[in-house]
Amino acid sequence: MRILVTGGAGFIGSHLVEALLPHHEVHVLDNLSTGFRTNLPSAVPLYAIDLRDEAALQAHFARHTYEVVYHLAAQVDVRTSVETPVEDARINIIGTLNLLQAVRPQGSWVIFASTGGAIYGEVPTLPVVETHPPHPESPYAIAKLAGELYLKHYGTAHGLPYTILRLANVYGPRQNPFGEAGVVAIFTHRLLQGETPHIYGDGEQTRDFVYVGDVVRAFLAVLEAPQATQGQIFNVGTGQETSVNQLYRALTQLIGVPTSPLYKPPKAGELRHNALAWGALHKATGWQPTVSLAEGLRHTVEAFRQSLHLY
C-alpha cells in the first residue's frame, strides 16, 4: 500500500515509518518543527508541509494518492496548550480539519493518534476503558477530542474510513527532551548530562508509560485488521500506573547517578492519575503490550547514551 505518515519525522512517527517500510511505500509529511530529517531513511520522501497551510495540503493531495494516512502530526505538550490555547487549536484542530478536507476526495483510511490520558480527565477507577465519557481538562485534550469528533463526522457524512488510537504516555529512543512532552526523555537527558531534573508537584502523580515499539505494533495491528478496527476507538497502553517518583528512582538506578530532583509547584492542566485498559484492542487485533518498563527504560537510556556519545 501507499501510506502517508504526518509527523513522520518525529519521535513516534519515525519509528512507525521504519516498521512500515519493508512492506509498503511510505511518504512523510512533517513541518520539521520538532521532527528531524535524520530520523528517517534517506530514501523516504519527505514533504515539509505545515498542516495549517491549507493550500499546500490541497496541492499535495492533488499530486499524490494514499490508501492510508496515519495522522500523528500535532502539538503534543499539555503545558504549551494551556499557555497558548489558540495556537494549539490552530495546529491540532484546524490542522486536522485541513488534512481531512484534503484527504476526503481520495477516501483514504485515516488512523488518528489521539490522547488516552488527557482526554478522559480524572477517572475514579483505573485502568480506564474506551466507553468512559471523555472529560478533557486542557486545551490539548479538548483539541484531540475535537479531532476525534470531526473524524466521526467525516466518516458519517462522507464515508471516510477512520480509526482512533488513544495513546498513553509514550517513551523511547528519539523522543525529543526539548521540543515535546515526555518526562522519560527529559529525566534521561538531564541525568546523563549531570543536570538536576525537575519534578512538578509531589511526584506521586501516576502515568501509564508505554514503550514506542509497542505503540508502533498497535498501529500495524490496526492496519492489518480493517474490518475489526475501522470506525472504532482503542486505547494503547499497559494498564499499569507508575508514579513520577518511581520512574525517577528507576532511571537514577539505571544510569547510576544518585541525584535528587528539584521539586517545583504542579503545572496547570495535568492529570493526577491515569492508566489505560487495552483489552478492546487485544480483542480486535490480538495486540498486547510486551515491553516492560524496566526493559523499555534500558533501551531508552542506551539510545540516549549513543546520541550523546557518552562512551
Secondary structure as the mmCIF struct_conf table of DSSP 4:
data_model
#
loop_
_struct_conf.conf_type_id
_struct_conf.id
_struct_conf.beg_label_comp_id
_struct_conf.beg_label_asym_id
_struct_conf.beg_label_seq_id
_struct_conf.end_label_comp_id
_struct_conf.end_label_asym_id
_struct_conf.end_label_seq_id
STRN STRN1 ARG A 2 THR A 6
TURN_TY1_P TURN_TY1_P1 GLY A 7 ALA A 9
BEND BEND1 GLY A 10 GLY A 10
HELX_RH_AL_P HELX_RH_AL_P1 PHE A 11 LEU A 20
TURN_TY1_P TURN_TY1_P2 LEU A 21 HIS A 23
BEND BEND2 HIS A 24 HIS A 24
STRN STRN2 GLU A 25 LEU A 29
BEND BEND3 SER A 33 THR A 34
HELX_RH_3T_P HELX_RH_3T_P1 ARG A 37 ASN A 39
BEND BEND4 LEU A 40 LEU A 40
TURN_TY1_P TURN_TY1_P3 SER A 42 ALA A 43
BEND BEND5 VAL A 44 VAL A 44
STRN STRN3 LEU A 46 TYR A 47
TURN_TY1_P TURN_TY1_P4 LEU A 51 ARG A 52
HELX_RH_AL_P HELX_RH_AL_P2 GLU A 54 ARG A 63
BEND BEND6 GLU A 67 GLU A 67
STRN STRN4 VAL A 68 HIS A 71
HELX_RH_AL_P HELX_RH_AL_P3 VAL A 78 GLU A 83
HELX_RH_AL_P HELX_RH_AL_P4 PRO A 85 ALA A 89
HELX_RH_PI_P HELX_RH_PI_P1 ARG A 90 ILE A 94
HELX_RH_AL_P HELX_RH_AL_P5 GLY A 95 VAL A 103
HELX_RH_3T_P HELX_RH_3T_P2 ARG A 104 GLN A 106
TURN_TY1_P TURN_TY1_P5 GLY A 107 GLY A 107
HELX_LH_PP_P HELX_LH_PP_P1 SER A 108 SER A 108
STRN STRN5 TRP A 109 THR A 115
BEND BEND7 GLY A 116 GLY A 117
TURN_TY1_P TURN_TY1_P6 ALA A 118 TYR A 120
BEND BEND8 GLU A 122 GLU A 122
BEND BEND9 PRO A 124 PRO A 127
STRN STRN6 VAL A 128 VAL A 128
HELX_LH_PP_P HELX_LH_PP_P2 VAL A 129 VAL A 129
TURN_TY1_P TURN_TY1_P7 GLU A 130 THR A 131
BEND BEND10 HIS A 132 HIS A 132
HELX_LH_PP_P HELX_LH_PP_P3 PRO A 133 PRO A 134
BEND BEND11 SER A 138 SER A 138
HELX_RH_AL_P HELX_RH_AL_P6 PRO A 139 HIS A 158
STRN STRN7 TYR A 162 LEU A 167
STRN STRN8 ASN A 169 TYR A 171
TURN_TY1_P TURN_TY1_P8 PRO A 173 ARG A 174
TURN_TY1_P TURN_TY1_P9 PRO A 177 GLY A 179
BEND BEND12 GLU A 180 GLU A 180
HELX_RH_AL_P HELX_RH_AL_P7 VAL A 183 LEU A 192
TURN_TY1_P TURN_TY1_P10 GLN A 193 GLY A 194
STRN STRN9 HIS A 198 TYR A 200
BEND BEND13 GLY A 201 GLY A 203
STRN STRN10 THR A 206 ARG A 207
STRN STRN11 PHE A 209 TYR A 211
HELX_RH_AL_P HELX_RH_AL_P8 VAL A 212 LEU A 223
TURN_TY1_P TURN_TY1_P11 GLU A 224 GLU A 224
HELX_RH_AL_P HELX_RH_AL_P9 PRO A 226 THR A 229
TURN_TY1_P TURN_TY1_P12 GLN A 230 GLY A 231
STRN STRN12 ILE A 233 VAL A 236
BEND BEND14 GLY A 237 GLY A 237
BEND BEND15 GLY A 239 GLY A 239
STRN STRN13 THR A 242 SER A 243
HELX_RH_AL_P HELX_RH_AL_P10 VAL A 244 ILE A 255
TURN_TY1_P TURN_TY1_P13 GLY A 256 GLY A 256
HELX_LH_PP_P HELX_LH_PP_P4 THR A 259 PRO A 261
STRN STRN14 LEU A 262 LYS A 264
HELX_LH_PP_P HELX_LH_PP_P5 PRO A 265 LYS A 267
TURN_TY1_P TURN_TY1_P14 ALA A 268 GLY A 269
BEND BEND16 ARG A 272 ARG A 272
STRN STRN15 LEU A 276 LEU A 276
HELX_RH_AL_P HELX_RH_AL_P11 GLY A 279 THR A 285
HELX_RH_AL_P HELX_RH_AL_P12 LEU A 293 SER A 307
TURN_TY1_P TURN_TY1_P15 LEU A 308 HIS A 309
#
